[in-house]
Amino acid sequence: MLQIRDLVWGLLFAGCAAAIQVQITPTQGEISVGESKFFLCEVVGDAKDIDWFAPSGEKILPNRPDIIVSRTDEATATLTIYHANVDSAGIYKCVARSGDKEAQATVQVKIFQKITFDSAPSPQEFNEGDDADIVCDVVSSPPPAIIWKHKGSRIQVAKDVRYKIMDNGHLLIRGIKKIDEGMYNCEARIMARGEIDFRMIKVIVNVLPTIRARLSEVNATADIASSALLACDADGFPEPSVTWTHNNVVLETGDKYTLSDDGSELLIKSVKKVDEGDYTCIAKNKAGEKSEEVSLNVFVRPRITYLNNQTASEFDEQVTLTCEASGDPTPAISWSFQNRVFTEGEQSLDRNIVVRSHARVSSLTLKNILFTYAGEYLCTATNSIGRDNKHMYLEVRYAPKILGTVTVYTWEGNAANISCEAEAHPGASVVWSRDGLQLPSANTTNVKVYNTPTISYLEITPDSQYNFGTYNCTATNAMGSESKEFVLIQADVPSSPEIELVEPFSSTAVVSFEEPDSMGGVPIIKYRVEWRLPGQDWTGKEYHADDEMTTITIVGLKPETTYEIKMSAINGKGEGESSPATTFTTQPVREPTAPKLVVKVQGRGNTLKVNWIKQDDGGSPIKHYLVRYKAKHVSDWKPEIRVPHNSEYVTLSGLDWNTEYEIHVVAENQQGKSEPGVISYRTASDPTTIPDDAGARSAMGTGAIVGILIVVFFLLLVGVDVTCYFLNKCGLLMCIAVNFCGKAGPGAKSKDMEEGQAAFTKDESKEPIVEVRTEEEQTPNQGGGPTEPNETTPLTGPDGKTVKADGTEGETEVKNATAEVKTVPNEAPQANGNESKA
């Protein structure tokens, strides 16, 4: 008995001494808003009371509707949270008591809001051009990150200013367009939980109708049972309905009018004059309405109704130009560009230009766009009534293309311009740089930049070797950019020219040479030629360099003399080395070389100015020049003219019109005469010549006037005879008898006077008057003037003094620097004898 009792007391003592333990399952909890969850509090040990306490510290009573505590047995108590909200979050505590013993455990309850789309309606409609606010209201805790996608790609707000994601997660599209229509993905994400959800929203863009009359004026023929078709094309979304009105009356299909299924075409049957006027085509949809006026006229030329400017970018696949025209009959449409006409079909071997036509519409398709395609295109519509044409402009946008000479030569202290020409559309901005440093900079005082709309000039004045090298030009526009390296090279003096041949004359020498192998980078501006007698000092002269210059003539040499000659070239940098000296010997004194002749027309076209260029004088000074000329169709030469040595031209005046003349000029020195310089030239046609038919008409007019005067005179004579008959007992028969008897009539004396005048007129001479006389012209002047000079008559100069002839060829020596020969044409009237005597 003692043992059993001791055992019982021992067990009681051990039970009272053991601690109470509390455990909550689950140990922590996350609950989404609106969800329910329970927590089980288990007690190890004998507990009399098990209570739950809210985060606020208050004991949770059994009668609460949202949080319920239930005790399933003596060792457990359940806490159930129904339809949790954000206020349900916190630390809940379970406390177990047994006498003076107490144990507790806590559990932290977290409440979160799952991604919830409160409002994301689909579809959402907007009008084109409006700022569209696409609604997508999402709630969660924490707040979600909103991502918008369109056509499978994330919308990059930073790259397109039209897009903006609002603070409330809505997507704002500024000035929404029809191309923005489609499905949009509103995606919400919570990174902490990896939670994601989305809604697809259909966006519909309603487009305000645009309406375009195919012809603003339609031509029809009235009263021949013909019809007139008025048409307008309406675009918009949703598809607009089209109605027609005339004089504010809505038109419907009937005996007079027929409307197409879509209402775009109005057919007016049996056109009458009363049908003429304005018709209104009205297009209407959800976005609004638009109207267009169409006028019905009669018989007008073809009219192009649609042709718009277009814009493309270089290297685009293609662009199509559309030209629409109407008329009666339907016009044929053709295209032209830069004097090239395009017709139906392929227009180029590479198939890059294609023309297609259908009804009143023609399309010109340009493939593989090049910047050279830009410009004005002409669309021409033609029918049997007439034609119409209109221009459109194709704008081609292309990235810059840099032109300009890559290498530029200069030297220290000499400014040089490097040109960077950038062809681009739109215009490009140009930046110069060197070694990554933009020019000009604060450290470069000898570098300047000058810009024009298409060319940028970099002006560099080198002051050291450092300034020579490469410079970068970068041109940039919206289409792209291009860079090009330019090189500034230190120029050098040219190398020596090579003397190939020296052709000596008596006092001159023609030096043929090849230009230097090296120009030094800059053009040659002069050549220096130096010559000397062997062992003496050099004599030199500089000659300006011309394009393709290969010969130089030196003058002032002595005949039969040996010379040394050398050449050097000069550019902006300086003078290069001289060529090796070449020896030549001038010829003996001889006749001059023939002059080179140039003719210029002066006055009305029958005056010629003959210039000559002096050649080698043969080692003896030119004494004078001898000029003679003649018409090619005659054998006789005009008198030879002697001109002083310092003359450079002679003027030949009063030449025959429309006549080809041959002109010879000879230079003469002490040794003799040169070969003649020969040139031929035709004078102009006489501007005062009257055609033969005009003269005939004039003669006929004069004959008619004379006839009328004779008739009048005869009638007057009859009147006088009748008067004489009554007053003097004589009549018309007596007057006639008197006339038949040979008595002089009243007009005889007058007639004799007329015949005398005619005889005097016919006696006039038609020989030309020559102002300058020579031995060959011996025809005497009319009217008792001075006698023509002959072989024994001394010549008289312009100053009235006698000029002696040398008797060689009847030459006339002229003291002035120029000589002028004036010949009066044969048609010129001459003075009569009385005037000459006066």
KANORBEL-V123085 format. One record per residue. PSI is psi in whole degrees, -180 to 180 (999 if undefined). OMEGA is omega in whole degrees, -180 to 180 (none if undefined). Layout:
BEGIN
psi:PSI omega:OMEGA
psi:PSI omega:OMEGA
END
This chain:
BEGIN
psi:-42 omega:-179
psi:-39 omega:-179
psi:-43 omega:-180
psi:-42 omega:-180
psi:-42 omega:179
psi:-37 omega:-180
psi:-43 omega:-179
psi:-46 omega:-180
psi:-35 omega:178
psi:-42 omega:179
psi:-42 omega:178
psi:-42 omega:-180
psi:-38 omega:179
psi:-39 omega:179
psi:-40 omega:-180
psi:-30 omega:-178
psi:-19 omega:-177
psi:144 omega:-180
psi:151 omega:177
psi:135 omega:179
psi:141 omega:-178
psi:135 omega:178
psi:134 omega:-179
psi:133 omega:178
psi:128 omega:-6
psi:163 omega:-175
psi:-23 omega:175
psi:160 omega:-176
psi:138 omega:172
psi:127 omega:-176
psi:132 omega:175
psi:145 omega:180
psi:129 omega:179
psi:-15 omega:178
psi:168 omega:179
psi:151 omega:-179
psi:149 omega:178
psi:158 omega:177
psi:132 omega:-176
psi:125 omega:178
psi:113 omega:-179
psi:136 omega:-178
psi:128 omega:175
psi:115 omega:-175
psi:170 omega:-178
psi:113 omega:-180
psi:131 omega:179
psi:-42 omega:-179
psi:137 omega:174
psi:116 omega:-176
psi:150 omega:175
psi:141 omega:180
psi:137 omega:-180
psi:166 omega:179
psi:-24 omega:-180
psi:-9 omega:-180
psi:-8 omega:180
psi:145 omega:178
psi:135 omega:-179
psi:119 omega:-177
psi:155 omega:-175
psi:-19 omega:-172
psi:9 omega:178
psi:138 omega:-175
psi:-28 omega:-175
psi:-27 omega:-180
psi:123 omega:-176
psi:137 omega:175
psi:126 omega:179
psi:145 omega:180
psi:115 omega:-176
psi:-36 omega:176
psi:-170 omega:-175
psi:-19 omega:-174
psi:-3 omega:-177
psi:151 omega:174
psi:133 omega:-175
psi:132 omega:174
psi:120 omega:-179
psi:125 omega:178
psi:117 omega:-179
psi:136 omega:174
psi:63 omega:-174
psi:146 omega:172
psi:-179 omega:-174
psi:-23 omega:180
psi:-13 omega:-179
psi:-8 omega:-176
psi:151 omega:176
psi:-170 omega:-179
psi:119 omega:178
psi:144 omega:-175
psi:134 omega:175
psi:125 omega:-176
psi:127 omega:177
psi:136 omega:-178
psi:144 omega:172
psi:101 omega:-176
psi:-126 omega:178
psi:10 omega:180
psi:145 omega:-178
psi:141 omega:176
psi:150 omega:-178
psi:161 omega:176
psi:155 omega:-179
psi:158 omega:175
psi:134 omega:179
psi:124 omega:-179
psi:122 omega:178
psi:132 omega:180
psi:126 omega:178
psi:154 omega:179
psi:120 omega:175
psi:160 omega:178
psi:122 omega:-178
psi:125 omega:177
psi:102 omega:180
psi:-41 omega:-178
psi:113 omega:176
psi:65 omega:-174
psi:150 omega:176
psi:129 omega:3
psi:164 omega:172
psi:129 omega:-173
psi:143 omega:178
psi:160 omega:175
psi:140 omega:180
psi:134 omega:-180
psi:-18 omega:178
psi:162 omega:170
psi:108 omega:-173
psi:125 omega:177
psi:99 omega:-179
psi:116 omega:-172
psi:131 omega:172
psi:91 omega:-178
psi:119 omega:-177
psi:136 omega:175
psi:149 omega:175
psi:168 omega:172
psi:126 omega:-7
psi:171 omega:-179
psi:142 omega:-175
psi:161 omega:169
psi:130 omega:-176
psi:129 omega:177
psi:132 omega:178
psi:139 omega:178
psi:149 omega:177
psi:129 omega:-178
psi:38 omega:175
psi:-3 omega:-178
psi:146 omega:178
psi:136 omega:180
psi:121 omega:-179
psi:99 omega:-177
psi:-35 omega:-176
psi:-23 omega:-177
psi:-17 omega:-179
psi:111 omega:-175
psi:-12 omega:180
psi:-22 omega:-177
psi:144 omega:175
psi:130 omega:175
psi:117 omega:-175
psi:166 omega:178
psi:-32 omega:180
psi:7 omega:178
psi:-7 omega:179
psi:154 omega:176
psi:123 omega:179
psi:125 omega:176
psi:113 omega:-178
psi:132 omega:178
psi:57 omega:-175
psi:143 omega:-178
psi:169 omega:-180
psi:-33 omega:-179
psi:-14 omega:178
psi:-8 omega:-178
psi:148 omega:178
psi:-165 omega:-178
psi:133 omega:178
psi:137 omega:-179
psi:115 omega:175
psi:109 omega:-173
psi:130 omega:179
psi:138 omega:-179
psi:142 omega:170
psi:106 omega:-174
psi:-35 omega:-175
psi:-34 omega:-178
psi:-7 omega:-175
psi:24 omega:-177
psi:139 omega:-178
psi:144 omega:176
psi:159 omega:-178
psi:164 omega:174
psi:135 omega:174
psi:125 omega:-177
psi:124 omega:178
psi:126 omega:-180
psi:125 omega:179
psi:130 omega:179
psi:113 omega:176
psi:128 omega:-175
psi:127 omega:175
psi:132 omega:-176
psi:140 omega:167
psi:134 omega:-175
psi:138 omega:-177
psi:122 omega:177
psi:132 omega:177
psi:-34 omega:173
psi:125 omega:176
psi:-23 omega:175
psi:126 omega:180
psi:136 omega:-178
psi:136 omega:179
psi:161 omega:177
psi:124 omega:-177
psi:156 omega:171
psi:25 omega:173
psi:27 omega:178
psi:29 omega:178
psi:160 omega:-180
psi:155 omega:177
psi:132 omega:-179
psi:118 omega:175
psi:130 omega:-175
psi:144 omega:172
psi:143 omega:179
psi:124 omega:-178
psi:135 omega:176
psi:154 omega:178
psi:173 omega:177
psi:131 omega:-6
psi:166 omega:-175
psi:125 omega:-176
psi:153 omega:171
psi:144 omega:-175
psi:130 omega:175
psi:159 omega:-179
psi:143 omega:174
psi:152 omega:176
psi:122 omega:-175
psi:41 omega:178
psi:17 omega:177
psi:129 omega:179
psi:132 omega:-177
psi:140 omega:179
psi:161 omega:179
psi:131 omega:-180
psi:-153 omega:-179
psi:-32 omega:-175
psi:-37 omega:-173
psi:150 omega:172
psi:127 omega:179
psi:141 omega:176
psi:168 omega:-177
psi:-39 omega:180
psi:2 omega:177
psi:2 omega:-175
psi:-19 omega:-177
psi:134 omega:177
psi:120 omega:180
psi:121 omega:178
psi:117 omega:-175
psi:151 omega:175
psi:66 omega:-173
psi:130 omega:175
psi:166 omega:179
psi:-33 omega:-178
psi:-16 omega:179
psi:-13 omega:-179
psi:139 omega:179
psi:-164 omega:-178
psi:134 omega:176
psi:141 omega:-176
psi:125 omega:176
psi:122 omega:-174
psi:125 omega:176
psi:132 omega:-174
psi:137 omega:171
psi:-166 omega:-176
psi:-32 omega:-175
psi:-17 omega:-180
psi:-159 omega:-179
psi:154 omega:177
psi:154 omega:180
psi:158 omega:-179
psi:140 omega:-180
psi:139 omega:175
psi:130 omega:-179
psi:138 omega:177
psi:115 omega:180
psi:-172 omega:-179
psi:129 omega:172
psi:81 omega:174
psi:164 omega:-179
psi:164 omega:176
psi:152 omega:-177
psi:129 omega:175
psi:121 omega:-174
psi:-17 omega:-179
psi:117 omega:174
psi:111 omega:-175
psi:148 omega:171
psi:149 omega:-180
psi:158 omega:180
psi:137 omega:177
psi:168 omega:177
psi:146 omega:179
psi:141 omega:-179
psi:6 omega:169
psi:155 omega:-178
psi:-45 omega:178
psi:163 omega:173
psi:141 omega:-177
psi:124 omega:175
psi:129 omega:-176
psi:132 omega:178
psi:124 omega:-179
psi:134 omega:-177
psi:161 omega:177
psi:160 omega:180
psi:177 omega:180
psi:107 omega:4
psi:169 omega:-178
psi:128 omega:-176
psi:153 omega:170
psi:140 omega:-175
psi:132 omega:176
psi:161 omega:-179
psi:150 omega:173
psi:148 omega:-179
psi:121 omega:178
psi:54 omega:177
psi:15 omega:176
psi:130 omega:-177
psi:134 omega:179
psi:132 omega:178
psi:-172 omega:-176
psi:137 omega:176
psi:-170 omega:180
psi:137 omega:-172
psi:2 omega:-179
psi:153 omega:-179
psi:-32 omega:-180
psi:4 omega:177
psi:27 omega:180
psi:-11 omega:180
psi:122 omega:-178
psi:134 omega:176
psi:130 omega:176
psi:137 omega:-179
psi:144 omega:175
psi:120 omega:-180
psi:-120 omega:-177
psi:15 omega:-176
psi:133 omega:175
psi:138 omega:180
psi:134 omega:175
psi:111 omega:-177
psi:124 omega:177
psi:123 omega:-177
psi:156 omega:179
psi:68 omega:-169
psi:132 omega:173
psi:156 omega:-178
psi:-20 omega:178
psi:-11 omega:177
psi:-13 omega:-177
psi:146 omega:177
psi:-170 omega:-179
psi:131 omega:175
psi:138 omega:-177
psi:124 omega:174
psi:127 omega:-178
psi:128 omega:176
psi:129 omega:-174
psi:138 omega:168
psi:-170 omega:-175
psi:-18 omega:-179
psi:-37 omega:-177
psi:-154 omega:-178
psi:161 omega:175
psi:141 omega:176
psi:156 omega:-177
psi:146 omega:179
psi:147 omega:167
psi:157 omega:-177
psi:126 omega:174
psi:115 omega:179
psi:124 omega:178
psi:119 omega:178
psi:132 omega:-179
psi:155 omega:-179
psi:158 omega:-177
psi:147 omega:173
psi:116 omega:-172
psi:129 omega:177
psi:173 omega:177
psi:155 omega:179
psi:127 omega:-174
psi:-38 omega:-177
psi:135 omega:178
psi:134 omega:-178
psi:143 omega:172
psi:-171 omega:179
psi:169 omega:-175
psi:130 omega:179
psi:-10 omega:-179
psi:120 omega:-178
psi:140 omega:178
psi:144 omega:178
psi:125 omega:172
psi:122 omega:-175
psi:127 omega:175
psi:99 omega:-179
psi:119 omega:-176
psi:110 omega:173
psi:124 omega:-177
psi:155 omega:171
psi:122 omega:-2
psi:169 omega:-176
psi:148 omega:-176
psi:150 omega:171
psi:140 omega:-173
psi:134 omega:179
psi:130 omega:176
psi:142 omega:178
psi:162 omega:175
psi:127 omega:-179
psi:38 omega:178
psi:-2 omega:-178
psi:125 omega:-179
psi:142 omega:-179
psi:150 omega:-9
psi:154 omega:178
psi:175 omega:-178
psi:-23 omega:-177
psi:0 omega:-177
psi:92 omega:-180
psi:-16 omega:-177
psi:18 omega:180
psi:128 omega:178
psi:154 omega:178
psi:129 omega:176
psi:131 omega:-176
psi:139 omega:169
psi:175 omega:-179
psi:-29 omega:-176
psi:-15 omega:-176
psi:137 omega:173
psi:129 omega:-178
psi:129 omega:174
psi:110 omega:-179
psi:123 omega:-178
psi:128 omega:173
psi:94 omega:-174
psi:136 omega:174
psi:-1 omega:177
psi:173 omega:180
psi:-24 omega:-179
psi:-31 omega:-176
psi:-11 omega:178
psi:144 omega:-179
psi:-155 omega:-175
psi:145 omega:176
psi:139 omega:-176
psi:132 omega:173
psi:124 omega:179
psi:122 omega:177
psi:134 omega:-175
psi:136 omega:168
psi:-171 omega:-175
psi:-20 omega:-177
psi:-15 omega:-179
psi:-163 omega:-179
psi:161 omega:177
psi:142 omega:180
psi:151 omega:179
psi:138 omega:180
psi:130 omega:175
psi:145 omega:-175
psi:126 omega:174
psi:117 omega:-172
psi:141 omega:178
psi:118 omega:180
psi:158 omega:179
psi:164 omega:176
psi:152 omega:-178
psi:158 omega:173
psi:176 omega:-175
psi:142 omega:172
psi:160 omega:-179
psi:120 omega:178
psi:116 omega:-179
psi:-39 omega:-175
psi:141 omega:172
psi:117 omega:179
psi:101 omega:-175
psi:147 omega:170
psi:-163 omega:-177
psi:-48 omega:-177
psi:1 omega:179
psi:169 omega:176
psi:137 omega:178
psi:119 omega:-177
psi:118 omega:175
psi:134 omega:-174
psi:164 omega:172
psi:141 omega:-178
psi:160 omega:-176
psi:149 omega:175
psi:-35 omega:180
psi:126 omega:177
psi:-9 omega:-177
psi:7 omega:179
psi:-17 omega:-180
psi:156 omega:-175
psi:150 omega:174
psi:129 omega:-178
psi:-24 omega:-179
psi:157 omega:168
psi:138 omega:175
psi:124 omega:177
psi:128 omega:-180
psi:138 omega:178
psi:160 omega:-179
psi:161 omega:167
psi:142 omega:-177
psi:129 omega:177
psi:-4 omega:180
psi:178 omega:-178
psi:153 omega:-179
psi:142 omega:171
psi:131 omega:-174
psi:164 omega:177
psi:143 omega:179
psi:139 omega:-179
psi:130 omega:179
psi:133 omega:-177
psi:130 omega:176
psi:166 omega:178
psi:137 omega:178
psi:34 omega:178
psi:122 omega:-178
psi:-5 omega:179
psi:150 omega:176
psi:136 omega:179
psi:124 omega:177
psi:143 omega:-175
psi:176 omega:177
psi:24 omega:180
psi:162 omega:179
psi:142 omega:179
psi:152 omega:176
psi:49 omega:-178
psi:140 omega:179
psi:132 omega:-179
psi:153 omega:167
psi:143 omega:-178
psi:143 omega:176
psi:162 omega:-177
psi:153 omega:172
psi:158 omega:-180
psi:148 omega:-177
psi:128 omega:171
psi:-170 omega:-178
psi:-26 omega:180
psi:-36 omega:-180
psi:-165 omega:-177
psi:134 omega:180
psi:-175 omega:-180
psi:153 omega:179
psi:153 omega:176
psi:162 omega:175
psi:145 omega:-178
psi:140 omega:178
psi:141 omega:-177
psi:139 omega:174
psi:161 omega:-179
psi:128 omega:180
psi:160 omega:-177
psi:166 omega:176
psi:169 omega:177
psi:136 omega:-176
psi:-172 omega:178
psi:156 omega:179
psi:165 omega:173
psi:147 omega:-177
psi:135 omega:178
psi:155 omega:173
psi:133 omega:-171
psi:146 omega:175
psi:132 omega:-178
psi:137 omega:174
psi:137 omega:179
psi:140 omega:178
psi:166 omega:177
psi:-138 omega:-176
psi:-6 omega:176
psi:-5 omega:177
psi:24 omega:174
psi:128 omega:-178
psi:134 omega:174
psi:115 omega:-176
psi:112 omega:176
psi:147 omega:174
psi:151 omega:179
psi:120 omega:-177
psi:134 omega:177
psi:-158 omega:-179
psi:131 omega:-177
psi:4 omega:178
psi:14 omega:180
psi:2 omega:179
psi:139 omega:-176
psi:144 omega:176
psi:129 omega:178
psi:-46 omega:-180
psi:173 omega:176
psi:142 omega:179
psi:125 omega:-175
psi:132 omega:171
psi:156 omega:-176
psi:162 omega:176
psi:159 omega:171
psi:140 omega:-173
psi:-28 omega:-175
psi:-2 omega:178
psi:162 omega:-177
psi:-23 omega:-175
psi:136 omega:177
psi:150 omega:170
psi:161 omega:-178
psi:140 omega:179
psi:140 omega:-177
psi:128 omega:177
psi:128 omega:-174
psi:139 omega:-178
psi:160 omega:-174
psi:-28 omega:-177
psi:7 omega:178
psi:152 omega:180
psi:-7 omega:179
psi:166 omega:173
psi:145 omega:-180
psi:125 omega:179
psi:114 omega:-175
psi:164 omega:175
psi:33 omega:180
psi:160 omega:177
psi:146 omega:-180
psi:149 omega:174
psi:49 omega:-179
psi:137 omega:179
psi:126 omega:-178
psi:146 omega:173
psi:129 omega:-174
psi:131 omega:177
psi:135 omega:174
psi:127 omega:-178
psi:134 omega:174
psi:139 omega:-177
psi:131 omega:173
psi:-165 omega:-175
psi:-26 omega:-177
psi:-22 omega:-179
psi:-162 omega:-175
psi:150 omega:176
psi:170 omega:168
psi:148 omega:-178
psi:141 omega:166
psi:125 omega:-171
psi:139 omega:175
psi:149 omega:178
psi:147 omega:-180
psi:143 omega:179
psi:133 omega:177
psi:167 omega:-178
psi:165 omega:176
psi:151 omega:-179
psi:117 omega:-178
psi:-15 omega:-177
psi:3 omega:-178
psi:134 omega:180
psi:131 omega:180
psi:156 omega:-177
psi:-39 omega:-177
psi:-32 omega:178
psi:-40 omega:178
psi:-37 omega:180
psi:-43 omega:179
psi:-38 omega:180
psi:-41 omega:180
psi:-41 omega:179
psi:-38 omega:179
psi:-40 omega:-180
psi:-42 omega:178
psi:-41 omega:179
psi:-40 omega:180
psi:-43 omega:179
psi:-41 omega:178
psi:-43 omega:179
psi:-41 omega:179
psi:-38 omega:179
psi:-43 omega:179
psi:-45 omega:180
psi:-43 omega:180
psi:-41 omega:180
psi:-43 omega:179
psi:-39 omega:178
psi:-40 omega:179
psi:-42 omega:177
psi:-42 omega:179
psi:-41 omega:179
psi:-43 omega:-179
psi:-41 omega:179
psi:-41 omega:179
psi:-43 omega:179
psi:-36 omega:-179
psi:-43 omega:-178
psi:-33 omega:-176
psi:-35 omega:-173
psi:20 omega:179
psi:33 omega:176
psi:148 omega:-177
psi:-159 omega:-175
psi:-41 omega:-179
psi:-38 omega:179
psi:-40 omega:179
psi:-38 omega:179
psi:-42 omega:179
psi:-43 omega:179
psi:-41 omega:-180
psi:-39 omega:179
psi:-24 omega:180
psi:-3 omega:175
psi:5 omega:179
psi:146 omega:-176
psi:129 omega:175
psi:172 omega:-177
psi:-27 omega:-175
psi:6 omega:-176
psi:-45 omega:-178
psi:-41 omega:179
psi:-39 omega:-180
psi:-44 omega:178
psi:-39 omega:179
psi:-39 omega:179
psi:-43 omega:-180
psi:-38 omega:178
psi:-43 omega:179
psi:-42 omega:180
psi:-41 omega:179
psi:-40 omega:178
psi:-40 omega:-178
psi:-41 omega:-178
psi:-19 omega:-177
psi:-6 omega:-179
psi:145 omega:180
psi:147 omega:178
psi:16 omega:178
psi:145 omega:180
psi:153 omega:175
psi:122 omega:-178
psi:127 omega:-175
psi:-33 omega:179
psi:120 omega:-173
psi:147 omega:175
psi:177 omega:-178
psi:-31 omega:-173
psi:-23 omega:-178
psi:104 omega:-172
psi:13 omega:-179
psi:127 omega:-178
psi:150 omega:177
psi:152 omega:178
psi:161 omega:173
psi:24 omega:175
psi:24 omega:180
psi:-178 omega:179
psi:151 omega:-176
psi:142 omega:176
psi:142 omega:175
psi:139 omega:176
psi:-164 omega:-175
psi:-24 omega:-178
psi:1 omega:-178
psi:126 omega:179
psi:147 omega:179
psi:152 omega:179
psi:129 omega:-180
psi:178 omega:-179
psi:-25 omega:-179
psi:5 omega:178
psi:-4 omega:-179
psi:153 omega:-179
psi:137 omega:178
psi:126 omega:-178
psi:141 omega:178
psi:147 omega:180
psi:-4 omega:174
psi:5 omega:-178
psi:-61 omega:-177
psi:30 omega:180
psi:38 omega:-175
psi:152 omega:177
psi:120 omega:-179
psi:128 omega:-179
psi:128 omega:-175
psi:-25 omega:-176
psi:167 omega:179
psi:-22 omega:179
psi:155 omega:178
psi:141 omega:-179
psi:127 omega:178
psi:122 omega:-178
psi:125 omega:180
psi:127 omega:179
psi:129 omega:-178
psi:159 omega:-178
psi:-29 omega:-176
psi:-10 omega:-175
psi:133 omega:179
psi:146 omega:179
psi:158 omega:-180
psi:147 omega:177
psi:179 omega:-174
psi:-41 omega:-179
psi:-43 omega:-180
psi:-37 omega:180
psi:-43 omega:179
psi:-33 omega:179
psi:999 omega:none
END
